[in-house]
Amino acid sequence: MRIIDEMGIKAKAAARKLAVAGEKKNDALKAIAMALTENTDKIIAANRLDLENGEKNGLSAALIDRLRLDEGRIKGIADGVLEVAALPDPIGTVISGSTRPNGMEIRKVRVPLGVIGIIFESRPNVTADAAVLCLKSGNAVILRGGKEAINSNKCLTYIMQDAIESAGLDRNSVQLIEDTTRQSSVELMELTEYLDVLIPRGGKGLIKAVVENAKVPVIETGAGNCHVYVDESADIDMAANIIYNAKTSRPSVCNAIETILVHQNAAEKALPIIKARLDEKNVELRGCEKTRKILGESVKPADESDWETEYGDYILAVKVVSSMDEAISHIAKYSTGHSECIITKDYKNARLFTSSVDSAAVYVNVSTRFTDGGMFGLGAEIGISTQKLHTRGPMGLNELTSVKFIIEGDGQVR
């Protein structure tokens, strides 16, 4: 029997227990938070191996940043686990109910999805985030991370498994595929007998590969070609601050912006102010002809590929548009459906933008960096769904459930 099938069998058994685990799930989460904190040095040591390997293999600064775990980030992960523990348990929640004319009582309740597979790349914090959200929502999870973070992922998984077992639950509630070859990804994508849903979390290439090749149901997440549109009525200082935050606070993440669109009536004034802020972080600008005419030769000429690219780096595409309609059309053509923003003082334009732009999160005068389960009050997240079925936007606990109808009666027959 293949290792992946053995993992599937164990996950199915663990999922049955988790579905009725009740408060034990919170006990396990608290044990995980404590264990992560107590083992900070061990996690950092394992992560150091991944960082060293990444540097040897020429990973970019942005990818190294995604990979890095330090004391502060580990504390953040542990705090996030406790936040999830404090959230209401969705399992068993009655969504709706009714009594039929024949006396049957029907309730629609939340239940776990079952066994969830997660394929992700070089962010080891996903190992913990995915595990605790699945655990709290009563799901077993099989994790498959990238080779860049394998030492960190193994360390985190072993720590969590021990903590889960100490709370009286099955340690196989969380499992990690340690084989990082392409074959292990293929096997997970084809694990129809045991896997209820597969969630890819990473770059455009990974997500595309999973969507096109998986035989199990997939929830598409993550790719973030995000935009800010600076309307002609925008507060320019606000626009500069939001763009600076949305691009430079952490350019490697999916809710960082990749393109700014500026109304032609605001461009002469706005673009120099925006560029001055971005220069503080040496952001490379790639602009249309009108942008280069205003800002000069320091801006590289943009081509079609720049409008399509999720850079994940200190690079930003800039386009001057003639109208909001042109901005909305540009977003419709190039957006991945993640997060978009309008900077405006015009209420009518704000409402038109939010109703016309078809993305999971649409902002008015707010940085796109808030598209995050924690920032939305959901606790840690499994990812940002950019599709419409079965869920959309940050995926917290409720998004990791399905429903069941429970019908009670006293002998009714049809």
N, C-alpha and C positions, 0 to 999 in steps of 0.2 A: 504493500500500500504506500502511496506517495505521502510525503510529510504533509503536504497541503491538505490532503484528505483527512489525515489524522487530526490536524488542527481544526478542520471543519466539524468533525464529529465531536471534538471537545467543546468547541464553541456552541454547538447546538445544545449540548447537555447543560452548559453553563447558562445559556440564555433562558432555558426553562426554569432554572432556579432563580435567576434575576427577576423574571416576570412577577414573582411573588415574594421578593426579598424584603419589601417594605423598608423599615427604618435601618435595616442592616446596610443598605446602600450608603446611607449617610455616615454610618460608623466606618465603612471602608474608605469613604472620601476623606474623612478627618484623619484616618490613619495614613492615607497617602500624603496629605499635606504635611503631616509631622515627619514622615519618612523622607520626603524630598528635602525639607529643611535640615534634618539631621545628617543627611548624606550629601550636603552641598559640595564639600571638598571632593568627594568621590565622583560626583557628576562633572565638576569642573575639570578634573583630571582626565576623565574619558573624553570630554569635549575638546580638551587640548590636543589629543591625538587626531581628532577630526580636523581641527584648525590647521595643524601642521601638515596633514596630508593634503588639505585643500590648497594651502599656499604652494606646496610642491607641485600640485597639479594645475596651478595657474588659475584658480578661481578668482573671479573679479572681486573687488572690494565690497560691492553690494551683496554678492553671494556669501562672502566671508561674514558679513554683518548678519545675514539671515541665519547663519550657522552658529554664531557665537552664543555661548551661555556663560554668564558671570553671576556673581552673588545676587546682584540686583534683579536680573531676569529670572533666576531660580526662585527668589522670594516672590516675584510677581506671579510665577506659575503656581506656587503654593497658595498664595492669597486667592488666586482665581479658583483653585480647587475648593477652598472654604466658601467662596461666594456661591459656587454651584451647590454645595451641600446645604446652604441656607435657602435656596430657591424652593418653591413648592414642588412637590413630586407630581408630575403630570399623569402618572399611571393610575388608572381607575377614575380619573376625573369624568364626570358626566357632562357631556357636551350638550345633549338635548334629550328630551324624553316626552312620551305621550302615552295616553291610554286610548286604545281603539274601541269602537262601539261594542265589540264582542267581549270587552274586559281585558284583553291582552295589554300588559304593560311593557312598553318598549323603551329601552335606554341605549343611547349611543355613547360609548365610553372610549377613552384613550387607552391604547395598549402598545407595547414595544413593537418595533419593526422586526426584531429577532436577532439576526446576526448581520453586522455591518462590516464591510471591508473598506479600508481607507488606504489609498495609494497617494503618497505625498513625496515631496522632494527634500530640500536641505534645511528645513526649519524644525529642529528637534522639539521645540515647544508644542508642535502639533501632536507629538506622541502623547503628551500629558493631556492636552486639551481634548483630543478625540477620546481618549480612554475615559476620562471622568464624565464627559457628557453622555457617552454611551452607557456607562455604568449607572448614572443617575436616572436615565430614561429606560433602564431595564434591558438594555441591549448588550450582547457580547460583541466584541470587536476583534478583527484580525487586521493588524497594522502592517503596511509594507512601505518603509521609508527608503530614501535613496542611499547609495553607497557613501555619499559625502558625510552623512551623519550617523553611520552605523554604530560606532562606538558609543556615542551619546544615547542613541535610541535603545541599545541593548541595556545600558546602565539604568536608564529611566524605567524601562519595562520590568526589569528584575526587581527594582525597588518597589514599584507599584504592585507587582504580583505578590510579593511578600506581605505588603500592607493589606491587600485584599484578603489574603488567606488568614491573616491575623484577626480580621473582623468576622470570620466565619463564612466567607463566601468562596466560591470556586476561583482559584488563581487563574484558570483558563478563561475567565471573563475577559481578560485582556491578553492577547498573544501578538508576538512580533515575528514576522517572516525574516529570518536572518540572512537568507540567500538574496543578494541584491542583483543577481543577473536578470536579464530580460525574461528568461524562462519563468521565474517566480511570479513576475507580473502577469504573464500570459495565463499561468495556471490559476491565479486568483481571479482574473477576469472571466474565466470559464468555470468557476466553482458553483455551478447552478444548483447542485444538490444541497448545498449547505448555506450559501450566501443569499440574503434577502435583498440587499442593495449594496452598490459599490459607489464610493464617493472619491473622485480624484481631487487632490488639492495641490496646486502648483502652477507652473507656467502653461502657456498656450499649447505647446507641443505635447506635454503630458496629457492634458485634458482631451485634446483632439484624439490622441492615440487610444485613450480609454473609451471615449464615446464611440469611436469607429470600430473597436475590436471586442468590446465586452459582450458576453452572452447573458450576463445578469443585468437587472435594471440599474441604471446609472443616474445619479444626481450631479449635474454639471456645475462646477464651482470655479471661482477664482480668477479667471483671466480678467484683467482690469485695464482696458484702454479708456481711462477716465478723462473727462473734460471739464474745464471751467469756461463759461461764457461771460465776458465783461460787457454788460449792456451799456447803451449810450447814457443812461441815467445813473450809472454805478458811482458809488463813493470810491474814488480811486485809491485812497489810502487803505480802505477796507479790502479792496480787490488785491492790492499788493500784499497785504498781510495774509490773506487767505491763500493766495497762490504760493507764497513763500512756504507756508505751513504744509499745504497739500502736496508740494513737490519735494521739499527738503527735509521735513521732520524724519522721514524714513522712506527714501525713494524706492527701496526694494520691495515694498509691500503692494498688494493688489489694489488698495484704495488710494494710492498716490496718483496724482494726475500726470498725464502724458502730453496733453495738448491744451493750449489756451486759445480761445477765439475772442477777438476784440472787435466791437462795433466800430466801423470806420469813423463815426462822429466822436468817439472817445479815444481813438488810437494815438493821435498826436500827443495828447497829454498823458495818457495812461501808460503807454509802453515804456517810456524812459524811466518812470517811477517804478514800474514792475521790474524792469531789468536791473535797476540799482539794487533792489532787494535781493534778487536772485544772484547778483554778482557776489554777494557776501558768502555764498557757498560755491562760487565758480560754476554755476549751472551753464551748460552749453546750450545755446539757443539755435534752433533750426527754423527759419522763417520763410514765409511767402515773400514775393517781390515787394509788396507794400510794407511789410514789416521791416525788410532790409533797407528800404528807402528812408524809413523813420529812424532806425537804430544803427544803420551803418554796416560796414564790412565785417564787424566782429560777429555778426549773426550769419551762420552758414545757410546756404540756400536749401530749402526743404523740397523734397520730391514726394511722390505718391507714397513711398514706403514709410515716410515719417508720420503720415496721418494714421497708418495702420499699426504702428509699432508700440508694444508695451516695453519701454526701455528698461524699467526697473533700475534706473541709474540717474545721475545728475545731468539729464538731457531732457529738453522740453521743446516741443514743436509749437510754433506760434503762427496764427493766421488772422489777418484782418478780414472781417466779413461785412457785407453791405447792409445786412439786416438780421433781425433775430430769426427770421424764416431760414436764411442761409445757414445760420449757426445750428438750428434744429435739424436741417437737412444733412449737414456735415456729421452731426452726432449720430443721426439715424444710419448713415452709411458706414461709419467707422467704429462706432462704439461696440464694446463687447457686452453691453447691457448691465454693467456693474454700478457705477456711481457717476452722476453728472451734477454740475452746479451752475447756477446763474447768480451773478452779482448785479443787483438792481435796486433802485428806489421806487420803481414803477410797479404798483400792485397788480395791474392788469397784465403786464409782461411776466411777472412772477407766476401768476396763475396759468397763463398760456404755456409757459415753459414746463411747469410741473405736469400739466395735462397732456402735453404733446410729446415729451421725451419718455421713451419706453425703456426705462432701466429699473433695476431693483431698488435703487435709492436715488432720489432726486432732491437736491438741496437748494435752498434760497438763502444766500448770504451766510453760508456755513461751509467749513472745509470738508472735503470728501473723506478726510482721514477718520471721520467718526463712523464710517460704515464698518461696524465691529460689534460683535455680540455683547462684549462688555460695556461698550459705550451706549448701546441700545437697552441696557438693563437686562440682557438675557443671560448674563454670566459668560463664561468662555464659549467659544463657538467652534463648530466643526468646519465651517467655511462659509463663503458667501455664494448662495445659489444664484446663478445668472439665467436659469431657465424658469419656466412657469409651472411645471409639474415635477414633483409633487409639492414643492415648496419654492419660495423665492426670497432672496435677501439673506441676512445673517441667520444661520441655522443653529438655534438653541435647542432647549429640551423638547418643546412642543413639536418642533420640526423633525424630531427623531422618533416620532410616534405614528402609529396608524390608528384605525378605529375598529371597534367591534360592536355589533348590535346584540344586546342581551334582552331576551323576551321572556316574560314570566306570565303564567296564567294558572287556571284551575281546571284544566281538562278540555280546553277548546280544541276542536277539530275542524277541518275545512272540507 
